[in-house]
Amino acid sequence: MPNHLVPAGFPSEMRTLQRYSAVIFSDVGANSLLLHPASFAQSRRTPNRLDLLAEYVAAGGGFLMIGGYMSFAGIDGRARYAGTAVEQILPVQIATADDRVELPQGRAPEITASDHPVMRDMPRSWPAFLGYNRVTAKHDAEILMRCGDDPFLVAGTWGSGRTMAFASDCGPHWAPPPFLEWEYHNRFWARILNWLCRAGG
């Protein structure tokens, strides 16, 4: 769903959300979910869709947040997920201020949990990324990759569901062509979705 359609189009009922095995947020701020047009423009009460997402995951759904300028805390803290139900279900704590780490020189992440189903048989050498959101792994989370000292890919559970945080982006500029054109690119994302949907161990 394009982000500009999220305020009106993202599901507001559990039965609609449960048509999907997993939900992915990428560069969509919390306000896009919280401010349904009926609430923002007409001052009508509407469901809190971040709370609804947490209920969906607790009931067995999968959830992934991908990094970017409007993910986690985001640029100038404007993504605003700290203190929300999304932070509660994710395996990471989210900053309240700008959390971007810009790396124009590039830095390659390193695998830290090679036995995890997502990382199993993936190469040790990865393409460099040009930035990510700095998050803090929760004590019961599993860090699958790091970039420098920071968590880069983190897995966890919430209720009967699974959640994951990928600190960098899935497209330019943070994810440059060497990653997007990498021979293991599609396998990586497929493994993540399979794990979130409990199809990959």
N, C-alpha and C positions, 0 to 999 in steps of 0.2 A: 504494500500500500504506500503510494507516495506520501511523504510527510505532510504536505499541505492538505491532504484529505483526512488525516488522522483525527483532528478535533471533532468532525461530524461523523466520520466513518468507522472509527475503531469500535469494536463491539462494546455494548453497555449491558449485555445480559450474559450470564454464565452459559446458557444453552448454546448461544452463538459462538462464544469463545471455545467451547469444548468440541467444536467441529474440527479443531486443529490440534495436532499432536504436540506442537511447540510454537512458541512466539519468539520473534527476534526483534529487538529494538536496535536501530542504528541511526545515530544522529537525529534523534527526535527528543526534544526536551519534555520535561515533566508537565509543563503547562499545556502542551498540546493534548495531553491525556486528561488533565484535570479540568480544563476549561472547554467543556462542550459548548457549542454556540448557544444552546438554550439557556445555559447558565450565564455565559459571558455577555450575551446580547439581550437576554430577556429576563435575567435574574430568577430563573426557574431552578428548582432543585433537580439534580441529575446524579446518577451513581458515580462514586469515586472509582474510576477505572484502574487506578493503581492498586487499590484494595481488592478489586475484583480479580486482577491478575494474580495477586498473592493467593487468593482462594482457589483460583484455577490451578496454580502450581501445587498447592497443598493437596489437591484432589488427584494429582498425578500428571499434570502437564509439565512440559519442559519450557525453560526460559533462558535466553541468551541475550546479554547486552554486549554490543560491539562498540568499541571506542570511537571517538570523534569529537568535533568541536561542540556538539550538542548531546554528548553522552556523559554518563557519570556526573561529575560537576561541570565540566565543559569550560569553554572560554568565558572568562570573567565570572565563573560560577553560575552561568545562566541556564545550564541544563537542569539544575536544582533537584537532583534525585536524593541528596542527603536527607535523612530523616523521614523518608517516605517508605511505603510498603515495599517498593522495589529494592531499596537498600536492605530492608529486612530479609528479603528472600534471597538476595544475591550472596555469593560466598566472599564478598569483599565489602569493606567500609569505604564510603565515598567522602571526599573532601567537601568543604563548604565554600572554598574559594577556587580560583582557576587552578586546574589540576593538569594542565597540558605540559608535556615534556617534548620540546621541539628538538629534533636531531637531524638537522640538514646534512650533516656528514654521514648519517646512517649508522645503525647499530643492529647487529643480528641477535635475535633472542636465542636462548639456550634451553634445551629440554632438561627438566629436573625430575620428571616422573616417566621414565621410558617404558614402564610396565603398564601404564594406564591404557585402556582400550583406544583412546584417541591418538595416543602417541606411539603405540606399538608399531615397530618396523618403520617408523618415520626416520628420515635421515638426520644425523646429528648436526649437519651444517645447513643453516637456513639463510635465505636472502635477508638483507638488511631492511629495516623499516626506518621511516623518517620522523617518527614520533609516536606518542601514546599518552593515555591518561594515567596519572599516577594514582593507584589505589592501594589499599592495605588489605591483605588477606585476613580473613577471620580465623580464629584459632582452630576451628574444626574443618577448615577448607583444605583442599589439596591443590598445591601449586604445581601445575604441569609444565610451565615455562616461566623463565625470568628474562628480563632485559636489564642488564646490569644487576643492580640490587633489588629492582622492583618486580613485583608479580606481573606477568604478561598474559598468562592463561590460567584461570583458576576455576576449579570445579567444586560443586557442593550439592547439598540436597535441602529441600524444604518440604516437610510433610512427606507425602508420597511422591513428590516430584523432584526433578533434577534442575539445577541451574548452573550457569557458567558465565564468566566474565572474560572477554577478550579485550585487552586494554588498548590495542591499536585499531585502526580502521580496516574496512574490507575493500577500500578503493582509494584512489589518489586524494590528498597528496601523501598521507602517511604510509599507505600501501602502494609502493611504486611498481612499475612494470616487471622488474625481476621477480617479485612475489606473485603478481597477478598472472604472469605467464609461466610460472614455475610448474614443472611436471607433477609436483605433489599438491598443487593448490586445490584442485577439486576433491582429491582424496581427503585432505585436511578438513574441509567444510562438511563433507559427507560423513566423516567419522564423528564430528561434533554433533550433527543432527541425529545420527544413529544413536549416539550415547544419550542425548537428551530425550529421545523417544523410546529409550530402553530397547533398541534394536542392535546395540553394539556392545553388550556386556555391562 
